[in-house]
Amino acid sequence: MRPFSIGDAAFNISMTCNLTCDGCESFNNYNFKGQVKFADYANYYKEWSKKLDIEIVTIHGGEPFTNPDILNWVVNLKKLWPTADEYYVATNGTILRNKIKVARQIIDEGYYINVCVHDPEMYRDIRAQLEEVLEPYNFLVRKMDIGYEYYDEYTDQIYGILEYNYHFKKSAIDYIKDKTWYMHRSDPKQAYKTCLEDLSPCNFFHKGMLYQCQLTALRDDLFLQFSIEPDAVDLLKKYKHGDPFYPMDKLRKFFRTHNSPIPQCTLCPGCPDTHPIFPMAKKKIKF
């Protein structure tokens, strides 16, 4: 048993996506991009594995299948957390047909491929792509509230889950003026509540560090690629991430406040309004 335990952990391996959706929480509608190699941060994750139990491991993006290093992430995260209850790769599902061999290797490692459909017009093709990946497996399909689950009737192994996500919440970007991003000024407690929507707290790993959310995690990459208002930059720089090499007393302090509203929550919307994310603005040819 490690000193700390969390439920669902998202490991960000890609800022790049092959789609662009209005209001994307990963900012891919602004052509945000970049890939993360496991080897560059392996020592950090090895140290985390000594201190942290994780129940559900999720590989996240961007679009994870755009990262050529995805299999290294899949194999090594499972080695570091071999007793996790579940392992997922979260994908929009639109490029599975181009990644069939990789997708099957991921399944053979014991991961679920969790497909979140962003546009109902793409649903039939995405489902066909998933079933093409699963062709060698003895899969059955079970209807669920969130979509469809693909599973083996004998072993009950889950191969893939097909979900619907036809709406996004309001973007963290309130407006853009002279190519500069301006963020919200919401009540932090209300914004935190809106963000989670009664779900479990977010644990977001990026480049070896642990953050509360995507905005805090991606801040340095965003600063490099976009112009962001100075006040928001200053506030985001004040956020203190979790570092696996912190002494134990500092890590304990981090985890005591990790899953609670923080001052940076003010930069995100404080209302639960959603908007449709279909049709896609465009499907990128290259990524």
C-alpha positions in Angstrom: 0.0 0.0 0.0 1.4 3.4 -1.0 1.1 6.5 1.2 -1.6 8.1 -1.0 -4.5 6.8 -3.1 -6.6 8.3 -5.8 -9.5 7.0 -7.9 -9.3 8.0 -11.6 -6.1 9.4 -13.0 -5.7 10.9 -16.5 -2.3 10.8 -18.1 -2.0 13.4 -20.8 0.2 12.2 -23.7 -0.9 14.5 -26.5 -2.0 18.1 -27.0 -2.7 17.3 -30.7 -6.0 16.2 -32.1 -7.2 15.3 -35.6 -10.5 17.1 -35.0 -11.3 20.7 -34.1 -14.5 21.2 -32.0 -15.8 24.6 -30.8 -15.1 25.0 -27.1 -12.7 22.0 -26.8 -11.5 21.6 -23.3 -8.1 20.7 -24.7 -8.0 23.9 -26.9 -7.6 21.9 -30.1 -10.0 24.3 -31.9 -7.1 26.8 -31.6 -4.6 24.3 -33.2 -3.0 23.6 -29.9 -0.4 20.8 -30.5 2.4 18.8 -29.1 3.3 15.2 -28.1 4.7 13.8 -24.9 7.2 10.8 -24.9 7.0 8.5 -21.9 10.8 8.2 -21.7 11.2 11.9 -21.1 9.3 11.7 -17.8 9.7 8.0 -16.9 11.7 8.8 -13.7 8.8 11.0 -12.5 6.2 8.4 -13.0 8.4 5.7 -11.5 8.6 7.9 -8.4 4.8 8.5 -8.4 4.3 4.7 -8.5 6.1 4.3 -5.2 3.9 6.8 -3.5 0.5 6.6 -5.2 -2.2 3.9 -5.7 -4.5 4.5 -8.7 -7.8 2.7 -9.2 -8.4 3.7 -12.8 -5.7 4.6 -15.3 -6.8 6.7 -18.3 -4.5 7.7 -21.2 -5.8 11.1 -22.3 -5.3 13.9 -24.9 -5.8 15.7 -27.3 -6.2 12.6 -29.3 -3.9 9.9 -27.9 -3.8 7.9 -31.1 -1.9 10.8 -32.8 1.0 10.1 -30.5 3.5 7.7 -32.1 4.7 6.8 -28.6 1.3 5.6 -27.3 2.3 2.0 -26.9 5.2 2.9 -24.6 2.7 4.8 -22.4 0.3 1.8 -22.5 2.9 -0.8 -21.5 4.8 1.3 -18.9 1.8 2.7 -17.0 0.5 -0.8 -16.5 3.9 -1.9 -15.3 4.0 0.9 -12.8 0.4 0.4 -11.6 -0.2 -3.3 -12.2 -3.0 -3.6 -9.6 -5.3 -0.8 -11.0 -8.9 -1.9 -11.4 -9.2 -0.6 -15.0 -7.1 0.8 -17.8 -8.5 3.1 -20.6 -7.4 4.9 -23.7 -9.8 7.8 -24.3 -10.3 8.5 -28.0 -12.7 10.3 -30.4 -12.6 7.1 -32.5 -12.2 8.8 -35.9 -8.8 7.4 -36.7 -9.0 3.9 -35.4 -9.1 2.5 -38.9 -5.6 3.9 -39.5 -4.4 2.5 -36.1 -5.9 -1.0 -36.1 -2.6 -2.8 -35.2 -1.9 -0.4 -32.4 -5.4 -0.5 -31.1 -5.3 -4.3 -31.0 -2.0 -4.2 -29.1 -3.6 -1.9 -26.6 -6.5 -4.3 -26.1 -4.1 -7.2 -25.7 -2.4 -5.2 -22.9 -5.7 -5.3 -21.0 -6.9 -1.7 -21.8 -10.4 -0.7 -22.8 -10.7 1.6 -25.8 -13.1 4.3 -24.6 -14.6 6.0 -27.6 -16.4 9.3 -27.1 -18.4 10.3 -30.2 -18.5 14.1 -30.6 -20.8 14.3 -33.7 -23.9 12.1 -34.3 -23.2 12.3 -38.0 -19.9 10.4 -37.3 -21.5 7.7 -35.1 -22.1 5.0 -37.6 -18.6 5.3 -39.1 -16.9 5.4 -35.7 -18.8 2.3 -34.6 -17.8 0.5 -37.8 -14.1 1.4 -37.1 -14.3 0.1 -33.6 -15.8 -3.2 -34.8 -13.1 -3.4 -37.5 -10.5 -3.2 -34.7 -12.4 -5.9 -32.7 -12.9 -8.3 -35.6 -10.4 -11.0 -34.3 -12.1 -10.9 -30.9 -15.2 -12.8 -29.8 -17.1 -9.7 -28.9 -20.7 -9.0 -28.1 -22.5 -5.7 -27.7 -24.4 -4.6 -24.7 -26.7 -1.4 -24.6 -25.9 1.0 -21.8 -27.2 4.4 -20.8 -24.0 6.0 -22.1 -23.9 4.1 -25.3 -22.7 0.6 -26.1 -20.2 -1.7 -24.4 -18.2 -4.4 -26.4 -17.3 -7.4 -24.3 -16.4 -11.1 -24.3 -19.4 -13.2 -23.1 -17.1 -15.9 -21.6 -14.4 -13.9 -19.9 -16.5 -10.7 -19.5 -13.4 -8.7 -20.6 -14.4 -5.3 -21.8 -12.8 -4.4 -25.2 -14.4 -1.0 -25.9 -17.0 1.4 -24.7 -18.8 3.7 -27.2 -20.2 6.8 -25.5 -22.0 10.0 -26.7 -20.7 13.5 -26.0 -22.6 15.8 -28.3 -22.2 18.9 -26.1 -19.3 20.8 -24.5 -19.4 23.3 -21.6 -18.5 26.9 -22.2 -14.8 27.3 -23.0 -12.4 28.6 -20.5 -11.8 31.4 -23.0 -14.3 34.2 -22.4 -13.4 36.2 -25.5 -10.4 37.0 -27.8 -9.3 40.5 -28.5 -6.3 41.3 -30.7 -5.4 37.6 -30.7 -5.1 37.6 -26.9 -7.2 35.2 -24.8 -9.2 36.7 -22.0 -10.5 34.2 -19.4 -13.6 34.3 -17.1 -13.8 35.8 -13.7 -16.3 33.4 -12.0 -16.9 32.5 -8.4 -14.2 29.8 -7.8 -16.6 27.5 -5.8 -19.3 27.7 -8.4 -16.8 27.2 -11.3 -15.4 24.1 -9.5 -18.8 22.7 -9.0 -19.7 23.4 -12.7 -16.5 21.7 -13.9 -17.0 18.5 -12.0 -20.8 18.1 -12.5 -21.0 15.9 -9.4 -18.3 13.6 -10.8 -15.2 12.5 -8.9 -12.3 15.0 -8.6 -9.9 15.3 -11.5 -6.3 14.0 -11.2 -4.5 15.1 -14.3 -0.9 14.1 -14.9 1.1 16.1 -17.4 4.9 15.8 -18.0 5.4 14.0 -14.8 3.5 16.4 -12.5 0.1 16.1 -11.0 -2.5 18.9 -11.5 -6.0 19.5 -10.6 -7.3 20.1 -14.1 -6.3 20.5 -17.8 -6.1 24.3 -17.6 -3.6 24.2 -14.8 -1.7 21.3 -16.4 -1.4 22.8 -19.8 -0.6 26.3 -18.8 3.1 26.3 -19.7 2.4 24.8 -23.1 -0.4 27.3 -23.7 1.9 30.2 -22.7 4.3 29.1 -25.4 1.8 28.8 -28.2 -0.8 31.5 -27.5 -1.1 35.1 -26.1 -3.0 35.0 -22.8 -4.0 38.1 -20.8 -1.3 38.9 -18.2 -3.6 38.6 -15.1 -4.6 35.0 -16.1 -0.9 34.1 -16.8 0.1 35.4 -13.3 -2.7 33.5 -11.6 -1.9 30.3 -13.4 1.8 30.6 -12.6 0.9 30.7 -8.9 -0.7 27.2 -9.0 1.6 24.7 -7.2 1.5 21.2 -8.9 2.2 17.9 -7.3 5.8 16.8 -7.7 6.7 13.2 -6.9 10.1 14.2 -5.6 8.6 16.5 -2.9 9.3 15.4 0.6 6.4 13.5 2.2 5.2 16.4 4.4 4.9 18.7 1.3 3.1 16.0 -0.6 0.7 15.5 2.3 0.0 19.2 2.2 -0.6 19.0 -1.5 -3.1 16.2 -1.3 -5.0 17.9 1.5 -6.0 20.7 -0.8 -5.7 19.0 -4.2 -9.4 18.2 -4.6 -11.0 21.4 -3.5 -11.7 24.8 -5.2 -8.6 26.8 -6.0 -8.1 30.5 -7.0 -7.4 29.5 -10.6 -11.0 28.1 -10.8 -12.2 31.7 -11.3 -10.7 31.5 -14.9 -13.3 28.9 -16.0 -17.1 29.4 -16.5 -19.3 29.3 -13.4 -22.5 28.3 -15.2 -23.5 24.8 -16.4 -24.5 26.0 -19.9 -23.5 23.6 -22.7 -23.5 24.1 -26.5 -23.6 21.5 -29.3 -20.1 20.6 -30.6 -21.4 19.3 -33.9 -21.0 19.5 -36.8 -17.2 19.5 -36.4 -15.7 22.8 -37.6 -13.4 20.6 -39.7 -11.6 17.3 -39.7 -7.9 17.8 -40.0 -6.1 16.0 -42.7 -2.7 16.2 -41.0 -1.8 16.2 -37.3 
